Amino acid sequence: MTVEKRNRSTMAYSFIIVGIIIGCAIGFGVGYLTYVPQINSLNSKVTNLQTSFNNSIITIASNSPPFAIGAAGTLKFAFGSILTTFEGLYPSISVAPPLFAGSSLVAQTENTTQKFSVEAAADTTTMPSIIFPNLANYEIAFGQTQMVIIVNLNSSAGLQLYNMWKDVQGLPVMSTQWNETWQQMFTLIALNSSTMVGVSNPFTDPSGYQGAGMIRLAGLTFFGNISSLYDAIYNNPSKYYMADTETTLVTLMQTQHIDFIISSYLSNAMPQTGNSTQTHLAYITLPDAVNLGVLSDVNYYHQANFNYTELGTTKSFTINPVIYTITIPTSSTNAAAAALFIQTLFSQTSQSILEANGITPILPGIVYGNYTSIPSLIVPFVTPVNATYTTLFPGS
């Protein structure tokens, strides 16, 4: 075959291949244009189904008894704002006055009255120990906070501690001077006979036992003795003032001689202390080893587990990171509204509200218990508990 014939043959093949490619492209384009309306129609149907589903839930919620929240007292600041958002989104849903109190008191109230639509606690163990399995079989961890100490700037001891805390911020962490300063600070809090400490009741409020756990960890971390600071406070009734919930301690600090509140979360201290020059209150943050705010430090925190006896009753407490949980009781007075509220809780607006109130969102929410009980409306925002988080929940 001559070169000229080969070239003509090659060109012929090239035209054939190009023709095939163009034909396929035209065919695909025609096919795509044919299916585009069908795809758009399918998407529209899915959107309409979702809208219809949501409207059905809203209708059910609107025709049910008023939506009632029972939650940890320290959630009243964040949940108060989120509830306002919720009411703006769903004005047709009636809302009952919420109850914000100690998590244990709220759970016990639900046990006897079944009055709540949704229930939230300031730890992972209260609801499983009180309302599982009869009134709920799952909880969702949605946020975490940390222990802090509220100080009374009107007291000389409170002002002294606050100034020491400001000084320690400029020291290298774990340096000799840093450790010595924290030793001096906890000595002032627990070992000084002239100072008064505010605590909440471990039996009624998680911050009561978590504050005690924090003090035990401070003894272990800075004094090498897990019981030294704890015993100096809790074995000396003249050393502490006890309330049922930490939210009332701030008010009492204004009227009683209380220098420090050790049963306190960042989520309570931030909104309650406000501008310290006006309220004469401030809060100090604590090292990670004692603040119960680091999920990965859970095994170290567990060293502070303890038993507490009151009026002849002894209870064992596990010291975990401070985690907020929520559930919809099986006897919920308005389960549809509760699902909508939890969906709102996971919205970007609500996540910002949590952060503004000292609560770090947990995304996705971690479900402990029966995952199949989670309402479909909430499923996209949560995940079952896995090996990374099992030590944060009961029975692990």
C-alpha positions as CSV (number, residue, x, y, z in Angstrom):
1,M,0.0,0.0,0.0
2,T,1.4,3.4,-0.9
3,V,1.9,6.2,1.6
4,E,-0.9,8.2,0.0
5,K,-3.3,5.3,0.3
6,R,-2.4,4.7,3.9
7,N,-3.0,8.3,4.7
8,R,-6.4,8.2,3.1
9,S,-7.2,5.1,5.0
10,T,-6.1,6.6,8.3
11,M,-8.1,9.7,7.7
12,A,-11.2,7.6,6.9
13,Y,-10.8,5.7,10.1
14,S,-10.4,9.0,12.0
15,F,-13.6,10.4,10.5
16,I,-15.4,7.2,11.5
17,I,-14.1,7.4,15.1
18,V,-14.9,11.1,15.4
19,G,-18.4,10.3,14.0
20,I,-18.9,7.6,16.6
21,I,-17.8,9.9,19.4
22,I,-20.0,12.8,18.2
23,G,-22.9,10.3,17.8
24,C,-22.4,9.1,21.4
25,A,-22.2,12.6,22.7
26,I,-25.3,13.6,20.9
27,G,-27.1,10.5,22.1
28,F,-25.9,11.1,25.7
29,G,-26.9,14.7,25.5
30,V,-30.4,13.9,24.2
31,G,-30.7,11.2,26.8
32,Y,-29.6,13.6,29.6
33,L,-32.0,16.3,28.4
34,T,-34.7,13.6,28.3
35,Y,-34.0,12.6,32.0
36,V,-33.3,16.0,33.4
37,P,-37.1,16.8,33.8
38,Q,-37.5,13.3,35.4
39,I,-34.7,14.0,37.9
40,N,-36.1,17.4,38.7
41,S,-39.5,15.9,39.1
42,L,-38.1,13.2,41.5
43,N,-36.3,15.8,43.6
44,S,-39.4,17.9,43.7
45,K,-41.4,14.9,44.9
46,V,-38.8,14.2,47.6
47,T,-38.9,17.8,48.8
48,N,-42.7,17.8,48.8
49,L,-42.7,14.6,50.8
50,Q,-40.3,16.0,53.4
51,T,-42.3,19.2,53.6
52,S,-45.5,17.2,54.0
53,F,-43.9,15.0,56.7
54,N,-42.6,18.1,58.6
55,N,-46.0,19.7,58.3
56,S,-47.7,16.6,59.7
57,I,-45.4,16.6,62.7
58,I,-46.0,20.3,63.3
59,T,-49.8,19.7,63.0
60,I,-49.6,16.8,65.5
61,A,-47.4,18.9,67.9
62,S,-49.8,21.9,67.6
63,N,-52.8,19.7,68.5
64,S,-51.1,18.0,71.5
65,P,-50.7,19.3,75.1
66,P,-48.3,22.1,75.7
67,F,-44.6,21.3,75.1
68,A,-42.9,21.0,78.5
69,I,-39.1,21.0,79.1
70,G,-37.6,19.5,82.2
71,A,-33.9,20.1,82.3
72,A,-30.8,20.7,84.4
73,G,-30.8,24.1,86.1
74,T,-27.6,25.1,84.3
75,L,-29.3,24.7,80.9
76,K,-31.8,27.5,81.7
77,F,-29.7,30.1,80.0
78,A,-28.9,28.3,76.8
79,F,-32.2,26.4,76.6
80,G,-34.1,29.7,77.4
81,S,-32.7,31.2,74.2
82,I,-33.2,28.1,72.1
83,L,-36.8,27.9,73.3
84,T,-37.3,31.4,72.0
85,T,-35.9,30.3,68.7
86,F,-38.2,27.3,68.7
87,E,-41.3,29.4,69.5
88,G,-40.4,31.7,66.6
89,L,-40.2,28.7,64.2
90,Y,-43.3,27.0,65.4
91,P,-45.7,29.7,66.8
92,S,-48.7,27.3,66.6
93,I,-47.2,24.9,69.2
94,S,-48.2,25.7,72.8
95,V,-45.3,25.9,75.3
96,A,-45.6,25.2,79.0
97,P,-43.3,27.0,81.6
98,P,-40.1,24.9,81.7
99,L,-38.7,23.4,84.8
100,F,-35.0,24.0,85.3
101,A,-33.7,22.3,88.5
102,G,-31.1,19.7,89.6
103,S,-31.0,16.9,87.1
104,S,-31.8,14.3,89.7
105,L,-34.8,16.3,90.9
106,V,-36.1,16.7,87.3
107,A,-35.7,12.9,86.7
108,Q,-37.5,12.1,90.0
109,T,-40.3,14.5,89.0
110,E,-40.7,12.7,85.7
111,N,-40.8,9.4,87.5
112,T,-43.7,10.5,89.6
113,T,-45.6,12.9,87.3
114,Q,-44.7,12.0,83.7
115,K,-45.2,15.7,82.9
116,F,-42.4,16.5,80.5
117,S,-42.2,16.4,76.8
118,V,-38.4,16.3,76.7
119,E,-35.9,15.9,79.5
120,A,-32.2,16.9,79.7
121,A,-29.5,16.3,82.3
122,A,-26.0,17.6,83.1
123,D,-24.4,14.2,83.0
124,T,-24.6,10.8,81.3
125,T,-25.6,8.7,84.4
126,T,-28.6,10.4,86.0
127,M,-31.3,9.5,83.4
128,P,-30.2,5.9,83.0
129,S,-30.1,5.4,86.7
130,I,-33.5,7.0,87.4
131,I,-35.8,6.8,84.4
132,F,-34.4,3.9,82.3
133,P,-35.9,1.6,81.2
134,N,-39.5,2.4,82.2
135,L,-39.7,6.0,81.0
136,A,-36.9,6.2,78.5
137,N,-34.4,3.9,76.8
138,Y,-31.9,6.3,75.2
139,E,-30.1,9.6,75.8
140,I,-28.3,11.8,73.3
141,A,-25.1,13.6,74.4
142,F,-25.3,16.9,72.7
143,G,-22.8,19.2,74.5
144,Q,-20.0,19.4,77.0
145,T,-18.8,22.0,79.4
146,Q,-16.2,22.1,82.2
147,M,-15.9,22.8,85.9
148,V,-14.8,26.3,87.1
149,I,-14.8,28.0,90.4
150,I,-16.9,31.1,91.1
151,V,-15.2,33.6,93.4
152,N,-16.7,36.4,95.5
153,L,-14.7,39.5,94.8
154,N,-16.2,41.2,97.8
155,S,-14.3,38.8,100.1
156,S,-10.6,39.2,100.7
157,A,-10.1,35.5,100.1
158,G,-12.1,35.6,96.9
159,L,-10.1,38.6,95.6
160,Q,-6.8,36.9,96.6
161,L,-7.7,33.7,94.7
162,Y,-8.8,35.7,91.6
163,N,-5.5,37.6,91.5
164,M,-3.5,34.4,92.0
165,W,-5.4,32.9,89.1
166,K,-4.5,35.9,86.9
167,D,-0.9,35.5,87.8
168,V,-0.8,31.8,87.0
169,Q,-2.0,32.4,83.5
170,G,1.4,33.8,82.6
171,L,3.3,30.8,83.9
172,P,4.4,27.8,81.8
173,V,2.0,25.0,82.3
174,M,3.5,22.2,84.6
175,S,6.4,24.4,85.6
176,T,7.5,24.4,89.2
177,Q,6.0,27.8,89.9
178,W,2.8,26.9,88.1
179,N,2.3,23.9,90.3
180,E,3.2,25.7,93.4
181,T,0.7,28.5,92.6
182,W,-2.1,26.0,92.1
183,Q,-1.1,24.3,95.4
184,Q,-1.4,27.7,97.1
185,M,-4.8,28.4,95.4
186,F,-6.3,25.0,96.5
187,T,-4.8,25.5,100.0
188,L,-6.7,28.8,100.2
189,I,-9.9,27.1,99.0
190,A,-9.9,23.9,101.1
191,L,-7.3,24.0,103.8
192,N,-7.7,27.6,105.1
193,S,-10.0,27.4,108.1
194,S,-11.4,30.9,107.6
195,T,-12.8,30.4,104.0
196,M,-16.3,29.2,103.2
197,V,-17.1,27.0,100.2
198,G,-20.4,26.7,98.4
199,V,-21.3,23.2,97.1
200,S,-24.5,21.6,95.7
201,N,-25.9,18.3,96.9
202,P,-24.4,15.3,95.1
203,F,-27.8,13.5,95.5
204,T,-29.8,16.1,93.7
205,D,-27.4,17.9,91.3
206,P,-24.7,16.4,89.2
207,S,-22.5,19.4,89.7
208,G,-22.5,18.4,93.4
209,Y,-20.7,15.2,92.9
210,Q,-18.7,16.6,89.9
211,G,-17.4,19.4,92.0
212,A,-16.4,17.0,94.7
213,G,-14.7,14.9,92.0
214,M,-12.9,18.0,90.8
215,I,-11.6,18.7,94.3
216,R,-10.4,15.0,94.6
217,L,-8.5,15.4,91.3
218,A,-6.9,18.6,92.5
219,G,-5.7,16.7,95.6
220,L,-4.3,14.0,93.4
221,T,-2.8,16.3,90.9
222,F,-1.2,19.0,93.1
223,F,-0.7,17.3,96.5
224,G,-0.4,13.6,95.5
225,N,-3.3,12.7,97.8
226,I,-6.7,12.3,96.4
227,S,-8.5,12.7,99.7
228,S,-6.7,15.6,101.4
229,L,-8.7,18.5,99.9
230,Y,-11.9,16.5,99.7
231,D,-11.8,15.5,103.4
232,A,-11.0,19.1,104.5
233,I,-14.2,20.3,102.9
234,Y,-16.7,17.5,103.0
235,N,-15.8,16.0,106.4
236,N,-16.1,19.5,107.9
237,P,-19.7,20.8,107.9
238,S,-18.6,24.2,109.1
239,K,-16.5,24.6,105.9
240,Y,-19.2,24.4,103.3
241,Y,-22.7,25.7,102.5
242,M,-24.8,23.1,100.5
243,A,-27.7,23.8,98.2
244,D,-29.9,21.5,96.1
245,T,-28.6,23.0,92.8
246,E,-25.7,25.2,91.8
247,T,-27.8,27.8,90.2
248,T,-29.1,29.0,93.6
249,L,-25.6,29.2,95.1
250,V,-24.8,32.4,93.2
251,T,-27.7,34.1,94.8
252,L,-26.7,32.7,98.2
253,M,-23.2,34.0,97.7
254,Q,-24.5,37.5,97.7
255,T,-26.2,37.1,101.1
256,Q,-24.1,34.4,102.8
257,H,-20.4,34.4,103.6
258,I,-19.4,32.2,100.7
259,D,-16.0,32.9,99.2
260,F,-15.9,30.2,96.5
261,I,-18.4,28.0,94.7
262,I,-16.7,24.8,93.6
263,S,-19.9,23.1,92.3
264,S,-20.0,25.2,89.1
265,Y,-20.0,24.7,85.4
266,L,-18.7,27.2,82.9
267,S,-22.2,27.1,81.4
268,N,-23.5,28.5,84.7
269,A,-20.7,30.8,85.6
270,M,-20.6,32.7,82.2
271,P,-24.2,33.9,82.3
272,Q,-24.4,34.3,86.1
273,T,-21.3,36.3,86.8
274,G,-21.6,38.7,83.9
275,N,-19.5,41.8,84.3
276,S,-17.5,41.2,87.5
277,T,-17.2,44.9,88.3
278,Q,-21.0,45.1,88.6
279,T,-21.8,41.7,90.1
280,H,-18.7,41.5,92.2
281,L,-18.4,37.9,91.0
282,A,-16.0,36.2,88.7
283,Y,-15.0,32.7,87.7
284,I,-11.6,31.1,87.3
285,T,-10.9,28.3,84.9
286,L,-9.0,25.2,85.9
287,P,-6.3,22.9,84.5
288,D,-7.4,20.1,82.2
289,A,-6.4,17.5,84.7
290,V,-9.1,18.6,87.1
291,N,-11.7,20.6,85.1
292,L,-13.6,17.5,83.8
293,G,-13.7,19.2,80.4
294,V,-11.4,16.9,78.3
295,L,-13.1,13.7,76.9
296,S,-9.8,12.0,76.3
297,D,-8.9,12.4,80.0
298,V,-11.8,10.2,81.2
299,N,-9.6,7.4,82.6
300,Y,-7.7,9.9,84.7
301,Y,-11.0,11.5,85.9
302,H,-12.2,8.0,86.9
303,Q,-9.5,7.8,89.6
304,A,-11.7,10.3,91.6
305,N,-14.7,8.0,91.8
306,F,-16.1,8.0,95.3
307,N,-19.0,7.1,97.6
308,Y,-21.0,9.7,99.4
309,T,-23.4,9.2,102.3
310,E,-26.2,11.4,103.4
311,L,-28.9,10.6,106.0
312,G,-27.8,7.0,106.1
313,T,-27.9,6.5,102.3
314,T,-24.7,5.8,100.4
315,K,-24.3,6.3,96.7
316,S,-21.4,5.6,94.3
317,F,-20.4,8.4,91.9
318,T,-18.4,8.0,88.7
319,I,-16.4,11.1,87.7
320,N,-16.8,11.6,83.9
321,P,-16.3,14.7,81.8
322,V,-19.3,17.1,82.1
323,I,-21.7,16.1,79.3
324,Y,-25.2,17.3,78.7
325,T,-27.7,14.7,77.5
326,I,-31.3,14.8,76.3
327,T,-34.1,12.3,75.7
328,I,-37.8,12.1,74.8
329,P,-39.5,10.1,77.5
330,T,-41.8,7.3,76.4
331,S,-44.6,9.1,78.3
332,S,-43.8,12.4,76.6
333,T,-46.7,14.8,76.8
334,N,-45.8,16.1,73.3
335,A,-43.3,13.8,71.5
336,A,-43.8,15.5,68.1
337,A,-42.8,18.9,69.6
338,A,-39.9,17.3,71.5
339,A,-38.5,15.9,68.2
340,L,-38.8,19.3,66.6
341,F,-37.1,20.9,69.6
342,I,-34.2,18.5,69.4
343,Q,-34.0,19.1,65.7
344,T,-33.8,22.9,66.5
345,L,-31.2,22.1,69.1
346,F,-28.9,20.8,66.4
347,S,-29.4,23.8,64.1
348,Q,-26.6,26.2,63.5
349,T,-28.4,29.0,65.4
350,S,-28.8,26.8,68.5
351,Q,-25.2,25.5,68.3
352,S,-24.0,29.1,68.4
353,I,-26.3,29.7,71.5
354,L,-24.7,26.7,73.2
355,E,-21.2,28.0,72.5
356,A,-22.1,31.5,73.8
357,N,-23.2,29.9,77.0
358,G,-20.0,27.9,77.6
359,I,-21.2,24.6,76.1
360,T,-19.2,23.0,73.3
361,P,-21.6,21.2,70.9
362,I,-21.1,17.5,70.3
363,L,-21.7,16.8,66.6
364,P,-23.1,14.5,65.7
365,G,-24.9,13.8,69.0
366,I,-23.9,10.5,70.6
367,V,-26.7,8.1,71.4
368,Y,-26.4,5.8,74.4
369,G,-29.1,3.1,74.6
370,N,-31.7,2.0,72.1
371,Y,-30.8,3.7,68.8
372,T,-33.9,2.4,67.1
373,S,-36.0,4.6,69.4
374,I,-34.6,7.8,67.9
375,P,-37.3,9.7,65.9
376,S,-36.5,9.8,62.2
377,L,-36.5,13.6,62.4
378,I,-33.4,13.4,64.6
379,V,-31.5,10.5,63.1
380,P,-29.5,12.8,60.6
381,F,-28.0,14.6,63.6
382,V,-26.9,11.6,65.8
383,T,-24.7,8.5,65.8
384,P,-24.6,5.4,68.0
385,V,-22.1,5.4,70.8
386,N,-18.8,3.7,69.7
387,A,-15.7,2.4,71.4
388,T,-14.3,5.9,71.6
389,Y,-17.1,7.1,73.9
390,T,-18.3,4.0,75.8
391,T,-16.3,4.9,78.9
392,L,-18.4,8.1,79.2
393,F,-21.6,6.2,79.8
394,P,-22.9,3.8,82.5
395,G,-21.9,0.2,82.6
396,S,-18.6,0.7,80.8
